[in-house]
């Protein structure tokens, strides 16, 4: 039997209820800090599943903060790009080994929708 995982660009991580896939994707984040100021930043995903994402960005985002994300998915078919629009909550903060890289944030999805982007 041939495993498709060996030929697929995503690698499975099975530590949680939902399978997570190592996938570096651009992500745009928008949230309010503890002072109520709206913050926005672009970062990158480290892994993603149907229930959450681990995101790396320059700014620290407080735990329990509500956050909106836009994750651009790669086109699996030419001219068929899509984006995941997410509302979630920061459930974990991680110090990265290289502080110049930024901060790591575990985000649990409250809800999401997949949007098709027109070419």
ROLO-117462 format. One line per field, with one value per residue (C-alpha): residue number from 1; chain; y, z, x. Coordinates in Angstrom, 2 decimals, always signed. Layout:
// residues N
n: [NUM, ...]
chain: [A, ...]
Y: [Y, ...]
Z: [Z, ...]
X: [X, ...]
This chain:
// residues 119
n: [1, 2, 3, 4, 5, 6, 7, 8, 9, 10, 11, 12, 13, 14, 15, 16, 17, 18, 19, 20, 21, 22, 23, 24, 25, 26, 27, 28, 29, 30, 31, 32, 33, 34, 35, 36, 37, 38, 39, 40, 41, 42, 43, 44, 45, 46, 47, 48, 49, 50, 51, 52, 53, 54, 55, 56, 57, 58, 59, 60, 61, 62, 63, 64, 65, 66, 67, 68, 69, 70, 71, 72, 73, 74, 75, 76, 77, 78, 79, 80, 81, 82, 83, 84, 85, 86, 87, 88, 89, 90, 91, 92, 93, 94, 95, 96, 97, 98, 99, 100, 101, 102, 103, 104, 105, 106, 107, 108, 109, 110, 111, 112, 113, 114, 115, 116, 117, 118, 119]
chain: [A, A, A, A, A, A, A, A, A, A, A, A, A, A, A, A, A, A, A, A, A, A, A, A, A, A, A, A, A, A, A, A, A, A, A, A, A, A, A, A, A, A, A, A, A, A, A, A, A, A, A, A, A, A, A, A, A, A, A, A, A, A, A, A, A, A, A, A, A, A, A, A, A, A, A, A, A, A, A, A, A, A, A, A, A, A, A, A, A, A, A, A, A, A, A, A, A, A, A, A, A, A, A, A, A, A, A, A, A, A, A, A, A, A, A, A, A, A, A]
Y: [+0.00, +3.47, +6.26, +9.55, +11.36, +10.55, +12.43, +15.24, +18.61, +18.48, +16.42, +15.07, +15.73, +13.56, +14.85, +16.24, +15.26, +16.83, +16.04, +18.96, +19.50, +21.25, +23.96, +27.40, +29.76, +33.54, +34.72, +38.17, +38.70, +41.40, +41.68, +44.12, +44.30, +44.64, +48.45, +48.03, +49.12, +47.34, +45.62, +44.04, +41.97, +39.50, +36.28, +32.68, +29.43, +26.57, +24.01, +24.00, +21.74, +22.03, +23.15, +25.51, +26.90, +27.68, +31.11, +32.93, +36.73, +39.63, +40.92, +39.18, +38.49, +38.00, +34.62, +34.47, +37.30, +37.02, +37.17, +37.28, +35.53, +35.37, +32.40, +32.15, +28.56, +27.39, +26.72, +22.99, +23.66, +26.55, +29.73, +28.15, +30.09, +30.17, +31.78, +30.65, +33.39, +32.52, +33.82, +32.29, +32.66, +32.57, +29.56, +29.25, +31.41, +29.93, +31.49, +30.68, +29.63, +32.68, +35.74, +37.71, +35.32, +36.59, +34.93, +31.68, +31.54, +28.57, +29.67, +27.62, +28.23, +29.33, +29.29, +29.56, +29.71, +28.95, +31.66, +31.17, +33.99, +35.02, +35.06]
Z: [+0.00, -0.91, +1.65, +0.10, +3.03, +1.57, -1.62, -0.16, +0.85, +4.21, +7.12, +9.69, +13.42, +15.50, +19.08, +19.34, +18.61, +15.14, +12.88, +12.43, +9.33, +9.16, +6.64, +6.41, +5.10, +5.19, +7.81, +8.51, +12.12, +13.72, +17.46, +20.34, +22.99, +26.72, +26.30, +23.66, +20.75, +17.45, +16.26, +12.90, +11.71, +9.09, +10.23, +9.20, +10.26, +11.61, +11.60, +11.06, +11.61, +11.45, +15.10, +15.34, +14.16, +15.54, +14.27, +14.47, +14.36, +15.60, +18.23, +21.44, +21.60, +25.06, +26.01, +25.89, +23.32, +20.62, +17.18, +13.52, +10.99, +7.22, +6.00, +2.29, +1.07, -1.83, -5.11, -5.64, -9.12, -11.34, -10.70, -7.75, -4.78, -1.50, +1.92, +5.37, +7.42, +11.12, +14.44, +17.28, +20.69, +21.75, +24.05, +24.27, +23.98, +23.26, +23.57, +20.44, +20.63, +18.58, +20.03, +16.82, +15.01, +16.99, +19.21, +18.84, +19.48, +19.66, +18.43, +18.82, +16.16, +17.33, +13.74, +10.23, +6.62, +3.42, +0.77, -2.90, -4.30, -7.86, -10.17]
X: [+0.00, +1.32, +1.04, -0.01, +1.65, +5.05, +4.13, +2.06, +3.62, +1.82, +3.13, +0.69, +1.05, -1.30, -1.10, -4.62, -8.22, -8.02, -5.11, -2.75, -0.68, +2.66, +1.95, +3.57, +0.91, +0.59, -1.88, -3.31, -4.40, -6.58, -7.31, -7.79, -5.09, -5.83, -5.98, -8.72, -6.50, -7.06, -3.89, -3.14, -0.24, +0.85, +2.46, +2.90, +1.28, +3.42, +0.63, -3.11, -6.14, -9.91, -9.95, -6.99, -3.70, -0.27, +0.79, +4.13, +4.17, +6.31, +3.86, +2.84, -0.90, -2.42, -3.82, -7.65, -7.68, -10.36, -8.75, -9.79, -7.56, -7.40, -5.33, -4.60, -4.59, -2.43, -4.17, -4.52, -5.88, -4.79, -6.84, -8.68, -7.34, -9.19, -8.96, -10.06, -11.72, -11.50, -12.79, -10.81, -9.21, -5.55, -5.21, -1.42, +1.68, +5.08, +8.52, +10.47, +14.12, +15.10, +13.30, +14.03, +11.68, +8.69, +6.12, +4.20, +0.47, -1.89, -5.31, -8.48, -11.13, -14.59, -15.85, -14.51, -15.59, -13.75, -13.95, -13.18, -11.07, -11.78, -8.75]
